[in-house]
Amino acid sequence: EEFLIVLGNLDSRHAEASADRLRKAVESTTFQLAKDQELKLTVSVGLAFYDGHPDYDRLVSRGDAALYAAKNSGRNRCAVDLGKGPVTCRENPFDAIPRAK
């Protein structure tokens, strides 16, 4: 499945950290199914940031391209398109950023 999440008023560093927290939370969760079965999931995340262009489809397309870059580079990772060139896959964990209160 694919989902679109819009994070308003976050800079790229905080958005990346939020996406990675989500990825890690899903990865570390064991989902209980019927008959004592368990399911482990992972998440690939593609991020794109608004660059002032009025066509929102362009932004969604960049996010989708980043998502597929994350999937194609091994899954269970985040990738970002900052609109300044090719999609960059993040292979290392993001810097720990405390949550805003």
Backbone hydrogen bonds in HBPLUS format (Angstrom, degrees):
<---DONOR---> <-ACCEPTOR-->    atom                        ^
c    i                          cat <-CA-CA->   ^        H-A-AA   ^      H-
h    n   atom  resd res      DA  || num        DHA   H-A  angle D-A-AA Bond
n    s   type  num  typ     dist DA aas  dist angle  dist       angle   num
A0015-ALA N   A0011-ASP O   2.96 MM   4  6.17 159.8  2.00 158.4 165.0     1
A0016-GLU N   A0012-SER O   2.87 MM   4  5.95 161.6  1.90 149.9 154.6     2
A0017-ALA N   A0013-ARG O   3.05 MM   4  6.23 155.6  2.11 141.4 148.3     3
A0018-SER N   A0014-HIS O   2.92 MM   4  6.09 153.8  1.98 143.6 150.7     4
A0019-ALA N   A0015-ALA O   2.94 MM   4  6.17 160.4  1.98 149.9 155.0     5
A0020-ASP N   A0016-GLU O   2.95 MM   4  6.16 155.1  2.01 146.7 153.7     6
A0021-ARG N   A0017-ALA O   2.90 MM   4  6.12 150.0  2.00 144.8 153.1     7
A0022-LEU N   A0018-SER O   3.01 MM   4  6.28 157.9  2.06 148.4 154.0     8
A0023-ARG N   A0019-ALA O   2.94 MM   4  6.21 161.3  1.98 147.2 152.4     9
A0024-LYS N   A0020-ASP O   2.91 MM   4  6.09 163.9  1.93 149.5 153.3    10
A0025-ALA N   A0021-ARG O   2.88 MM   4  6.03 153.1  1.96 147.0 154.8    11
A0026-VAL N   A0022-LEU O   3.04 MM   4  6.28 164.2  2.06 156.9 159.5    12
A0027-GLU N   A0023-ARG O   3.02 MM   4  6.18 163.2  2.05 147.6 153.0    13
A0028-SER N   A0024-LYS O   2.99 MM   4  6.10 147.1  2.10 144.5 151.9    14
A0029-THR N   A0026-VAL O   3.19 MM   3  5.26 160.6  2.23 106.2 112.1    15
A0031-PHE N   A0039-LEU O   2.88 MM   8  4.99 168.6  1.89 158.3 154.5    16
A0039-LEU N   A0031-PHE O   2.80 MM   8  4.99 144.3  1.93 142.7 153.0    17
A0033-LEU N   A0037-GLN O   2.66 MM   4  4.93 169.2  1.68 156.7 153.3    18
A0037-GLN N   A0034-ALA O   3.20 MM   3  5.86 152.6  2.28 116.8 123.5    19
A0045-VAL N   A0077-ARG O   2.99 MM  32  6.38 159.7  2.03 146.3 151.6    20
A0079-ALA N   A0045-VAL O   2.85 MM  34  6.25 147.9  1.95 155.1 165.5    21
A0047-LEU N   A0079-ALA O   2.87 MM  32  6.22 153.7  1.93 148.8 157.7    22
A0081-ASP N   A0047-LEU O   2.82 MM  34  6.12 152.0  1.90 149.6 158.2    23
A0058-ARG N   A0055-ASP O   3.14 MM   3  5.65 137.7  2.33 109.1 118.8    24
A0059-LEU N   A0056-TYR O   3.08 MM   3  5.14 116.8  2.49  97.2 111.9    25
A0060-VAL N   A0056-TYR O   2.99 MM   4  6.34 162.8  2.02 156.5 161.0    26
A0061-SER N   A0057-ASP O   2.86 MM   4  6.02 155.0  1.92 145.9 153.0    27
A0062-ARG N   A0058-ARG O   3.01 MM   4  6.27 150.5  2.10 143.7 151.2    28
A0063-GLY N   A0059-LEU O   3.00 MM   4  6.31 155.7  2.06 149.0 155.7    29
A0064-ASP N   A0060-VAL O   2.89 MM   4  6.12 155.0  1.95 148.7 155.8    30
A0065-ALA N   A0061-SER O   2.88 MM   4  6.10 154.1  1.94 145.2 152.2    31
A0066-ALA N   A0062-ARG O   2.98 MM   4  6.22 152.6  2.06 143.5 150.8    32
A0067-LEU N   A0063-GLY O   2.90 MM   4  6.18 150.8  1.99 144.5 153.0    33
A0068-TYR N   A0064-ASP O   3.00 MM   4  6.32 162.3  2.04 152.8 155.9    34
A0069-ALA N   A0065-ALA O   2.96 MM   4  6.18 143.6  2.09 140.7 151.3    35
A0070-ALA N   A0066-ALA O   2.94 MM   4  6.24 152.0  2.02 147.8 154.8    36
A0071-LYS N   A0067-LEU O   2.97 MM   4  6.33 160.6  2.01 151.6 156.9    37
A0072-ASN N   A0068-TYR O   2.84 MM   4  5.90 161.4  1.88 144.3 149.9    38
A0073-SER N   A0069-ALA O   3.04 MM   4  6.06 124.1  2.36 136.5 148.8    39
A0073-SER N   A0070-ALA O   3.29 MM   3  5.28 142.8  2.44  95.7 106.0    40
A0075-ARG N   A0070-ALA O   3.14 MM   5  5.68 148.9  2.24 145.7 144.7    41
A0074-GLY N   A0071-LYS O   3.33 MM   3  5.68 159.1  2.38 113.5 113.6    42
A0090-ARG N   A0078-CYS O   3.09 MM  12  5.82 165.0  2.11 155.2 159.1    43
A0080-VAL N   A0088-THR O   3.03 MM   8  5.54 168.8  2.04 151.9 153.4    44
A0088-THR N   A0080-VAL O   3.00 MM   8  5.54 164.0  2.02 167.0 162.5    45
